């Protein structure tokens, strides 16, 4: 399954690469930058039914969403 919504963020919180339309709240990015999380999975509430996943890699964080 190809991923169409992807964003790569560096240690400073700046976007390195982006594909599609992914919106990642700053609170999620802060968790990765602080070192508290290595893997992140969240299904936000409300009308939007999608899954956000994040993985900390060497120097970056990769977030993607699955609709």
Number of C-alpha atoms within 10 A of each C-alpha: 3 4 11 15 17 20 21 20 20 19 16 11 15 11 14 12 11 16 12 12 12 16 13 15 8 9 9 16 21 15 14 24 20 9 9 9 15 13 15 15 14 12 13 11 8 6 6 9 11 13 13 21 17 23 17 20 13 8 10 19 22 22 24 23 22 14 10
